[in-house]
Amino acid sequence: MESFPAPSPVLCMTGSIVAGCFVSRLVSVEADLLRGRGEHVAVVELDALDLPVFHERIERDGLPPAVLQLKELIAAARVLVLGAP
């Protein structure tokens, strides 16, 4: 599993399950453009994380650590860049 980046004002996420796909490359280009403008950017590829599919039991029994960490990253960001196929 990929480690989580530190919280950042800009969070870029891609949800594709295909490594190197167009959507992931596009999000990467956007992250580079934002960094070039002086922004601090964190990039997360959701496929690399151990995230469960939604299930009421999981929500009721307590969210996995990866979900809690992702929620913290989203809450800390002022800008979200989302890429999905």
NORFENWO-V564426 format. One record per residue. N is the residue number from 1. RES is the residue in three letters. SS is DSSP state (H for helix, E for strand, C for the rest). OMEGA is omega in whole degrees, -180 to 180 (none if undefined). BURIAL is + if it has 16 or more other ideal C-beta (glycine too) atoms within 10 Angstrom, else -. Layout:
N|RES|SS|OMEGA|BURIAL, N|RES|SS|OMEGA|BURIAL
//
This chain:
1|MET|C|178|-, 2|GLU|C|177|-, 3|SER|C|-180|-, 4|PHE|C|174|-, 5|PRO|C|175|-, 6|ALA|C|177|-, 7|PRO|C|-175|-, 8|SER|C|177|+, 9|PRO|C|180|-, 10|VAL|E|179|+, 11|LEU|E|177|+, 12|CYS|E|-180|+, 13|MET|E|173|+, 14|THR|E|-177|+, 15|GLY|C|-179|+, 16|SER|C|177|+, 17|ILE|C|-179|-, 18|VAL|C|-179|-, 19|ALA|C|176|-, 20|GLY|C|-179|-, 21|CYS|C|-178|-, 22|PHE|H|-178|-, 23|VAL|H|179|-, 24|SER|H|178|+, 25|ARG|H|179|-, 26|LEU|H|178|-, 27|VAL|H|178|+, 28|SER|H|178|+, 29|VAL|H|178|-, 30|GLU|H|178|+, 31|ALA|H|178|+, 32|ASP|H|178|-, 33|LEU|H|179|-, 34|LEU|H|176|+, 35|ARG|H|178|-, 36|GLY|H|177|-, 37|ARG|C|176|-, 38|GLY|C|179|-, 39|GLU|C|171|-, 40|HIS|C|-172|-, 41|VAL|E|171|+, 42|ALA|E|180|+, 43|VAL|E|179|+, 44|VAL|E|172|+, 45|GLU|E|-173|+, 46|LEU|H|-180|+, 47|ASP|H|-178|-, 48|ALA|H|-177|-, 49|LEU|C|178|+, 50|ASP|C|-178|-, 51|LEU|C|-180|-, 52|PRO|C|168|-, 53|VAL|C|-179|-, 54|PHE|C|174|-, 55|HIS|C|-177|-, 56|GLU|H|-180|-, 57|ARG|H|180|-, 58|ILE|H|179|-, 59|GLU|H|-178|-, 60|ARG|H|-176|-, 61|ASP|H|-180|-, 62|GLY|C|-177|-, 63|LEU|C|177|-, 64|PRO|C|-179|-, 65|PRO|H|-180|-, 66|ALA|H|179|+, 67|VAL|H|180|+, 68|LEU|H|178|-, 69|GLN|H|179|+, 70|LEU|H|177|+, 71|LYS|H|178|-, 72|GLU|H|179|-, 73|LEU|H|-180|+, 74|ILE|H|-180|-, 75|ALA|H|-178|-, 76|ALA|H|-175|-, 77|ALA|C|172|+, 78|ARG|C|178|-, 79|VAL|E|174|-, 80|LEU|E|173|-, 81|VAL|E|-176|+, 82|LEU|E|176|-, 83|GLY|E|179|+, 84|ALA|C|179|-, 85|PRO|C|none|-
//
